[in-house]
Amino acid sequence: MPTVSVGRDRLFAALGKSYTQEEFEDLCFKFGIELDDVTTEKAIIRKERHLDEEDEEVGDDEEIIYKIEVPANRYDLLCLEGIAQALRIFNEEEQTPTYTLANITQDSMLKMHVQPETSLIRPFVVCAVLRDITFDEASYNSFIDLQDKLHQNICRRRTLVAIGTHDLDTLQGPFTYEALHPESINFVPLKQEKNFRADELMEFYKSDMKLKKFLHIIENSPVYPIIYDSKRTVLSLPPIINGAHSAITLKTKNVFIECTATDLTKASIVLNTMVTTFSAYCQRKFEVEPVKVIYSDGKSYVYPDLSVYNMEVPLSYITGSIGVSLAAEKVTSLLNRMQLRAEHSVFDDDKCNINVLIPPTRSDVLHPCDVMEDVAIAYGYNDIPKRRLPSMKPLPLNQLEDLIRAEIAMNGFTEVLTWILCSYRENFASLNREDDQSSAVIIGNPRSSDFEVVRTSLMPGALKIIGHNKDHPKPIKIFEVGDIALLDESKDVGATNRRHLAALYCGTNSGFELIHSLVDRIMEVMGTPFVPIGDNTGYYIQRSNEPEFLPGRQASIIYKGKHFGNFGIVHPQVLNNFVITDPCSFLEIDIEHFL
């Protein structure tokens, strides 16, 4: 979860009220965030410089810093301005702002032209302008810090989105977004005085602790993304560094924001977060000037998109999920406290829907369950009455599994649990089997060779346990009830799970009759009689020829005319593959056939 550090006094000034630490912790809990730590500016500097507490070097700055943990999908809360506004609205001290685009003509709108070569590396760009903005030192630092927080969060360390902010008064539109060979790009980067070629810049920043971790994103590409103004002044080399020419300062009045990206949706969210948060410092509050982005195919788009999204949620869904009976008026009031404008509508059959208008700041609201969660937060989790949930009736398969497990345990077998994933070798070659490509679900990108395939039998797991416990006193009697997976074209996912029972007896006197007796006991407790071969009213056994068992000492179980499972003495080669020195007899059946 992201943690946002804010000055306590500045936060309380933005909230218009001072709180004790306990009161603020309570407010955070009610809103769904958490006061994670309370420290000081001096302590943070000491920690960064690895200084002792008694060291006098730091100075006398003792500003109290609150470290607030916020949800990972609430990008609007990644700075002091967003937290303060959200809490003021939650406390019903102000209304949710209405964000608007400046009313300008298409001709006077700034334009960003995108060249086709950008599709080779970062194909998308979105832009906006904050006009007549006023920064002080605190808001300026917050503006920069929000960019860093977004880069680490939704931007995935700039791989998906990179943000560039520029002093518009130092530039001349229209702008162009291009992708050029590194040798043809020259500019003075931010905080530098020397002109660098792009490939030289890559070498230069390999020693920079902050920027070197972003170089891999483009350094091996034949072309680098670059943004120019109409005078070929470089705005930025995304996602690495901005140009020094357009660097913003405390005196900047007009900020041009560009976000280059490989993911257009995330780029729009990032741009919306930046402009909605800091448009509060503009002369015309909450107004943003749009920019027209024109692609080489002639298609054009205007950004940012500050439109509200309408979602209808049944009142019954909200109240039923929370477990509290709430009137429609109460639900709309709670949603308004969470920055979601809401109103209710009643149909002829008395069914009530809540109409929710989702602002551009709330990109985390994607589904009615998100609306329901906000109602629960605003209502107060501690105020939701506790109740005992009605007991759920177990599935017949699980009931059967429990009965079988109890019966096997009473026969002296110890239950084990093994991984459902195993290696390809264990599932096939180690069991003397060949892969016919029609049964096993193969993992496309396994993390290790131990987890390459979903098991098609419980046998590998049982034999691995014996192999790792061969010094255990004999006999070893273990069993497992678990799922296997088999390819099945009739299923929408292409595979199906089957619930199997496996039992293994390992000892010097392990014979066919020992595991056969367990088969008979299982069938007896299931009320299934032993019948002659060909009789489909019960079960019978017949000779089988499975490669994992010893020839002549194995059998198939036929239950009501269907193959039900196999048992027998494990083949010596299979035992050798699992480094087992004692003979073993093994049983495996598909218990779903009982249902």
BAPAMAR-418006 format. One line per field, with one value per residue (C-alpha): y, z, x. Coordinates in steps of 0.5 Angstrom, whole numbers. Layout:
yy	Y/...
zz	Z/...
xx	X/...
This chain:
yy	0/7/11/19/24/30/36/36/43/44/39/41/48/45/42/48/45/42/35/31/25/20/24/24/17/16/20/16/10/12/14/8/10/9/14/9/13/20/23/29/32/32/25/23/27/24/17/19/21/15/20/19/23/27/30/37/38/37/44/45/44/40/40/34/29/24/18/16/9/10/5/3/4/11/15/22/21/21/28/33/36/30/27/34/35/28/29/36/33/27/31/35/41/42/39/35/40/40/40/43/44/51/54/55/54/49/54/57/50/48/42/35/32/25/22/15/12/13/6/3/5/9/10/14/21/26/33/39/46/49/56/62/57/60/56/57/52/47/46/46/40/37/37/34/29/27/26/21/17/16/14/9/6/6/8/2/6/9/3/4/12/18/25/31/38/44/52/53/61/58/54/55/51/47/41/34/27/24/18/19/15/17/20/26/28/34/38/40/36/38/40/40/46/42/39/32/27/22/16/20/22/14/13/19/17/10/13/17/13/16/15/9/5/8/7/0/2/5/4/-2/1/3/10/14/18/26/32/38/45/49/52/45/46/39/39/32/25/20/17/19/26/33/39/44/50/48/47/49/54/57/63/59/61/56/49/44/37/31/24/19/12/4/4/10/8/9/15/18/17/20/26/27/26/31/36/35/35/42/46/48/53/56/63/59/54/47/49/45/48/42/40/37/30/29/22/21/17/24/22/27/27/32/31/31/27/30/27/24/17/14/8/5/1/-3/-1/-8/-10/-4/-6/-13/-14/-9/-13/-6/-4/4/8/11/18/16/12/18/22/17/17/24/24/19/24/20/25/20/21/15/13/9/5/2/-4/0/-2/3/4/9/13/15/20/18/24/24/23/16/12/6/6/0/-4/-4/-7/-1/4/-1/-1/7/6/1/6/12/9/6/-1/-1/1/-5/-10/-17/-23/-30/-32/-38/-44/-46/-53/-57/-60/-67/-68/-65/-69/-75/-74/-72/-79/-83/-79/-81/-88/-89/-86/-91/-96/-94/-89/-82/-76/-72/-66/-65/-60/-60/-58/-62/-63/-66/-71/-73/-74/-78/-81/-82/-86/-90/-86/-82/-76/-77/-69/-70/-71/-66/-59/-56/-49/-44/-40/-44/-41/-47/-54/-57/-54/-55/-59/-60/-67/-72/-77/-77/-82/-77/-73/-80/-83/-76/-76/-84/-82/-76/-80/-87/-87/-87/-93/-98/-99/-93/-92/-85/-83/-76/-74/-68/-66/-67/-64/-67/-63/-63/-59/-59/-54/-47/-47/-53/-57/-60/-62/-69/-71/-77/-82/-85/-89/-92/-98/-98/-104/-110/-114/-110/-114/-114/-116/-111/-105/-110/-110/-103/-103/-108/-104/-97/-101/-104/-97/-94/-100/-103/-110/-114/-117/-122/-119/-116/-114/-107/-107/-107/-107/-112/-112/-114/-115/-108/-106/-100/-98/-95/-102/-109/-113/-119/-115/-110/-109/-104/-103/-103/-99/-100/-101/-95/-95/-93/-93/-98/-101/-106/-106/-100/-102/-103/-98/-93/-94/-93/-86/-84/-87/-91/-98/-102/-105/-100/-102/-96/-95/-89/-88/-83/-82/-77/-84/-85/-79
zz	0/-2/4/3/8/9/14/20/21/13/13/19/15/9/13/17/23/28/31/36/34/37/33/27/27/28/22/18/20/18/11/10/10/16/20/19/23/26/25/24/19/23/24/17/15/20/18/10/12/18/23/31/34/38/32/31/24/22/24/28/24/28/23/25/19/18/14/12/8/3/-2/-8/-13/-10/-14/-12/-5/-7/-4/1/-3/-5/2/5/-1/0/8/8/3/8/13/9/10/2/-4/-9/-15/-22/-26/-33/-39/-41/-47/-52/-60/-64/-67/-61/-58/-57/-61/-61/-67/-67/-72/-74/-72/-64/-65/-65/-58/-54/-58/-54/-51/-48/-46/-42/-39/-32/-34/-29/-23/-17/-13/-7/-4/-1/-7/-12/-8/-7/-15/-16/-11/-14/-20/-17/-13/-20/-23/-18/-17/-23/-28/-26/-26/-32/-36/-38/-37/-36/-34/-37/-34/-37/-37/-42/-43/-45/-51/-57/-60/-64/-61/-64/-61/-65/-65/-68/-68/-61/-65/-68/-61/-58/-52/-45/-40/-33/-28/-33/-37/-42/-49/-49/-55/-53/-53/-49/-44/-43/-41/-37/-33/-32/-26/-23/-17/-19/-27/-28/-26/-32/-38/-40/-42/-48/-49/-53/-58/-65/-64/-58/-56/-56/-56/-59/-60/-66/-65/-65/-57/-53/-48/-46/-47/-44/-40/-38/-37/-39/-42/-38/-42/-40/-33/-28/-22/-17/-22/-27/-29/-34/-34/-40/-38/-43/-41/-46/-45/-48/-44/-46/-41/-35/-39/-38/-31/-29/-33/-30/-23/-24/-27/-22/-16/-18/-22/-15/-15/-22/-22/-25/-20/-23/-30/-35/-42/-47/-52/-58/-60/-68/-70/-77/-80/-79/-72/-67/-60/-54/-47/-42/-41/-35/-37/-31/-32/-30/-26/-24/-18/-15/-8/-6/-8/-4/3/2/1/7/11/13/11/9/6/-1/1/7/1/-3/2/4/-3/-3/2/-2/-8/-12/-13/-13/-13/-13/-18/-16/-21/-22/-18/-12/-14/-13/-17/-14/-20/-19/-23/-22/-23/-26/-20/-18/-23/-18/-19/-24/-21/-17/-12/-11/-10/-5/-1/-1/2/7/9/10/14/18/19/26/26/22/26/28/26/25/18/16/16/9/6/4/-3/-4/-6/0/4/1/1/9/10/6/9/16/14/11/17/22/17/20/14/15/11/7/3/-4/-9/-15/-19/-21/-26/-33/-31/-25/-28/-34/-35/-27/-27/-34/-38/-44/-46/-51/-51/-49/-42/-38/-37/-38/-35/-40/-36/-30/-25/-24/-26/-20/-22/-30/-30/-27/-24/-28/-22/-14/-15/-16/-9/-5/-8/-7/1/1/-2/3/9/7/14/17/21/17/15/12/11/7/3/0/-3/-8/-15/-21/-28/-35/-41/-43/-50/-47/-42/-43/-40/-44/-37/-32/-25/-22/-14/-13/-7/-7/-2/-1/3/4/8/7/6/2/-3/-7/-2/3/-2/-5/2/3/-4/-1/5/1/-3/3/7/0/0/-7/-7/-11/-17/-23/-29/-33/-28/-28/-21/-17/-18/-20/-22/-28/-30/-33/-36/-33/-34/-27/-24/-24/-29/-27/-20/-22/-23/-26/-21/-26/-22/-25/-32/-32/-30/-23/-21/-21/-16/-15/-13/-16/-21/-19/-24/-21/-14/-17/-20/-13/-9/-6/-3/0/-4/-5/-6/-9/-10/-14/-15/-18/-12/-16/-20/-13/-14
xx	0/3/5/4/8/5/7/2/1/0/-5/-9/-9/-12/-17/-19/-19/-13/-14/-11/-7/-12/-18/-14/-13/-20/-22/-17/-20/-27/-25/-21/-14/-9/-4/2/7/8/16/19/23/29/28/27/34/38/35/37/44/45/46/46/40/45/48/48/49/41/39/33/27/22/16/11/11/5/6/-1/-3/-8/-11/-6/-12/-14/-9/-13/-10/-3/-1/-3/-8/-12/-12/-15/-20/-23/-23/-27/-32/-32/-34/-39/-35/-35/-38/-35/-32/-34/-28/-29/-25/-24/-28/-23/-24/-21/-16/-14/-13/-5/-4/1/2/4/9/8/15/13/9/16/17/11/5/1/1/-4/-3/-7/-5/-6/-7/-5/-3/0/5/9/14/10/5/11/14/7/7/13/12/6/9/14/9/5/11/12/5/0/6/10/16/15/15/7/7/12/10/13/11/14/13/9/11/18/15/12/6/5/8/11/12/17/22/29/35/39/45/40/38/41/39/41/37/34/39/45/48/52/49/48/47/42/46/51/46/45/52/52/46/48/52/46/42/35/35/39/34/29/35/33/26/29/36/36/31/33/29/28/22/23/18/19/16/15/22/25/26/26/21/23/26/21/21/28/29/26/29/32/29/22/24/18/20/16/15/11/4/2/4/4/3/5/4/7/5/4/-2/-7/-12/-7/-4/-11/-12/-5/-7/-13/-10/-5/-10/-16/-11/-7/-13/-15/-9/-11/-14/-20/-21/-22/-22/-17/-15/-15/-10/-11/-7/-7/-4/-1/-7/-11/-15/-15/-17/-18/-15/-16/-23/-26/-33/-37/-39/-46/-47/-54/-53/-60/-61/-62/-55/-52/-56/-56/-48/-47/-52/-56/-63/-62/-66/-65/-64/-59/-55/-54/-52/-46/-44/-44/-39/-35/-34/-39/-45/-52/-59/-64/-70/-76/-80/-87/-85/-82/-75/-70/-64/-58/-56/-48/-44/-37/-32/-25/-22/-25/-22/-22/-30/-31/-36/-43/-39/-34/-40/-43/-36/-36/-43/-40/-34/-38/-43/-38/-35/-36/-43/-45/-49/-45/-49/-48/-48/-53/-49/-48/-50/-43/-43/-45/-38/-34/-39/-37/-30/-30/-33/-28/-22/-25/-26/-19/-16/-19/-16/-9/-7/-4/-7/-2/-3/2/2/-3/3/9/15/14/19/15/8/11/18/18/12/14/9/9/5/0/-1/-9/-9/-4/-5/2/4/6/11/13/17/21/22/18/12/11/5/-2/-2/-6/-5/-4/2/8/6/5/12/16/13/16/22/24/22/25/28/22/20/16/11/9/1/-1/-7/-9/-16/-15/-16/-12/-13/-15/-16/-23/-25/-32/-30/-30/-23/-21/-20/-23/-22/-23/-23/-19/-17/-10/-7/0/3/10/14/18/11/7/3/-2/-7/-6/-8/-14/-17/-17/-21/-26/-27/-28/-33/-37/-38/-40/-46/-43/-43/-38/-41/-38/-35/-40/-45/-46/-50/-44/-36/-31/-24/-20/-13/-10/-3/-1/6/7/5/8/6/1/1/-4/-12/-17/-23/-30/-36/-43/-40/-34/-27/-26/-19/-13/-9/-3/5/9/14/21/23/18/21/28/26/23/29/25/28/22/16/10/3/-2/-9/-12/-20/-24/-29/-34/-36/-40/-44
